[in-house]
């Protein structure tokens, strides 16, 4: 098997790994990698974990196996988590309006011929997306606070300008994490490595900052066009509503309000004809 590098297995890492293994392993016997297991953003199923849920998942996932497509079979066990950490990004906000957080996991598997293809696929970015299996004690509606589906609000619909979703609380168990084709959480997956962890974190922060600046400018433009399109529009209300919207909705509103504003305030004609009777030559238009 080709000697894929993987993460550097430190003495601390090895001690944690050997706390889970039956035999005493050496660093050269272990392939380690990191994953983004889940976060507190609204996912494709219009659900999300709150901050406390992420912390609890971090505790419960240590020692849990990675499998494929949530198929519970010992033959499908691929790797095991030996460490987790909740990562906070203070400058980034979720669609729910709070600080963005995500659960980072460190996983290992053995450098055997059997695992060679899997290691190659992880290194090559083929095995990348992951999903988690867990159990929550409560599912709370973001619109009204009702629990476990005891209301008529539909996740994914918009009520009073706000997206409806279910917030998962009181995590009771974490079963496994799986390599999948399409994860419910858009950003969950194996993390790429750079020369240093600090470089990766700096790149993520720069990307997040650029994204925030772009969305801030886009929201301001939507509010401006809304005010131009309708004299009676309340700028404060539009500004607050725009803060809860993401790029696709903002782009659509910009297009709609822009078209309405253009009808109310058509662009002035910049070129005018000379008086009738004057020659229509190359100088017939004044700019």
Secondary structure as UniProt FT lines:
FT   HELIX           11..18
FT   TURN            19..20
FT   HELIX           27..29
FT   STRAND          30..39
FT   TURN            44..45
FT   STRAND          47..49
FT   HELIX           51..61
FT   TURN            62..63
FT   STRAND          65..68
FT   TURN            69..70
FT   HELIX           74..76
FT   STRAND          79..93
FT   TURN            95..96
FT   STRAND          99..110
FT   HELIX           113..123
FT   TURN            124..125
FT   STRAND          129..141
FT   TURN            142..144
FT   TURN            148..149
FT   TURN            155..156
FT   STRAND          158..159
FT   TURN            160..161
FT   STRAND          162..163
FT   STRAND          166..179
FT   TURN            186..187
FT   STRAND          189..190
FT   HELIX           197..229
FT   TURN            231..232
FT   HELIX           235..242
FT   TURN            243..244
FT   HELIX           247..264
FT   STRAND          272..273
FT   TURN            276..277
FT   TURN            282..283
FT   STRAND          285..286
//
